[in-house]
Amino acid sequence: MLVMSAPQQEHTEQPVGQSKPALRISLKWLLIGFTFFGAALGLLARSLFHSPDVFRLVVGLLATAVPFLLAVGTIIRLGYRSHQKRLLAWGWLLALAPVCGFLVLFIANKYIGTAPGGIGILSNAILINQRLPQQIDGPWVWRELSRRGKNNSLSQSEVDSAIRKLIAHMKKTKPQGWNSPLPWSDNFLKDANAGKLISDPVVIDLCDAFYGNQLQIERITRLREGESTLQLSVSFGNPWSDNSGLPAHLLWTVSQVLIDGKSVQIEQPRHFGQQWNGNYRGLFDAGDHELTVELDCAYVDTDKLLGIRSGANESFRWPKQTRKKWKQTVKTTFKVFAAADTLVALSTDPKEDPTASRAIQIERFVILPGRNENKKALLIVRCSENIATPLSFDISATLGNQKLELGSFFKAHLENRSISSGNELTSRVENLNNTVTTADVLLTPNPKHVEDIDGVEKIWGKPILFRNVAVERLDLETVDDDRSDDNTHAK
């Protein structure tokens, strides 16, 4: 009987305790790898000091995108080698996920818009009622509302609702008036007004919140009994109205001034912008008096302001049709002092002596040329900015055998303002000897120069004498120059 046997398969077993052959890398590829790694590390270090933005980008990619691609590549390779379709499909799904995500974002951005927070896709109601109150002092919501207004995507009620949010914010933040511009909402207001999307009541409420109740009479000069001049100054309005996109502007003018209930005639009234000034000269009795200023006011549409200014006695130029027209009154009291009353005291306290701290100095004393023998003396006074006690002087100078009256000088630092007469004083000089190069300058206290300034209660009360002040003779230099020119021409 024929017997056939199957061929024997060779079977080699790895001896127990013997490991698989280790992964071998040639020296050539090892050197190439180290060279590449070292160069990349050097370029990365260089970018840290020369291009920090590039450094951040590269490190970010090495920490996120590169590991992700290596992991996905490893999964796909294992799927191919092991013929596991599920693993292979999972790898390709992971590889396509970022592509699909960016594609979705690209399509969504067309609807979301470029504004932060994705406000471009929000409904008008959510944008106005929820986002606008949160970002009312920022540009993005206002820009989005302006864009929708231009695209006819906002109704008048929605525009009114947005502006009422602004009005509520203004009244809460600055209840006396919005003394600043509206930088973010100005374009929205302009576009909405051009499209006639703002109702009349909202326009009036917006103007009321913007201009507020800031009508006031400025400080009144102090007066003595008898014939005196009362200087008046009234301020009203907002200097930023032209930069805020308002649908209407405030016009006003002073219609009447009353003192103790009697109408008075104002001399030289001047009105520019938010300021009105005028003078009243009359007889005043000592005691308290009441000043009343009556105004005619109106809100006029911006497009009707051509040729119109808020000037004194020019209300006849205002258009007949206004958003709102009204009268407004402001009152204050002032005191007239008796002739014997001391308004400004003279202080002799050594602690307040301006010469002790060199708070006042003669900066320059110059003689300037003039016609014929007449010359001009110019005195420049330098006064410290942190002077403690107000100063008020009559200033004179002695040059040789001449005494010059240079005029008055005063300076005072009050609670919220600084007042000065200017630091240059001049006088005409006749027949001054060419040998005069020094002068004595005398500052004599005189409170009359500051009596009408409310807040000045005292001045330094002792005379100040500056001896041997150097005199710059620019008049002589000019003469010498002329003579040298004449000699040159003669040659």
Disulfide bonds with the S-S distance in Angstrom:
none
